[in-house]
Amino acid sequence: MAMLAIVLLNLIWLEPKANKAMFERMKLEKEEGKGRDVADVSTEPTNTPVANALATRKEVAKDRMSELRNRLKNLNNYSSFLNVLTLMGLSWHLVYLA
């Protein structure tokens, strides 16, 4: 029963949070333009107010991306730990039954 509780915890609590973080990260990557070709990058001068505003926006996006990356990494680590714990518990149960 304990292994079932762990699986349900992973399914109901961790998985939706990890999916939300993953989709937020994908959305931010799309908005930021990750994966664009080098030819698509604009060649504006770097000392204009527009360029300064874009640089500030990129820094904010970079900070947000780092936060999302860390949150997703932690959620995946917790989920993996629970999966290994479940595997160990069910293996022990199988040995006990044998």
Buried (B, 14 or more C-beta within 10 A) or exposed (E): EEBEEBBEBBEEBBEEBBEBBBEBBEEBBEEBEEEEEEEEEEEEEEEEEEEEEBEEEEEEBEEBBEBBEEBBEEBBEBBEEBEEBBEEBBEEEEEEEE
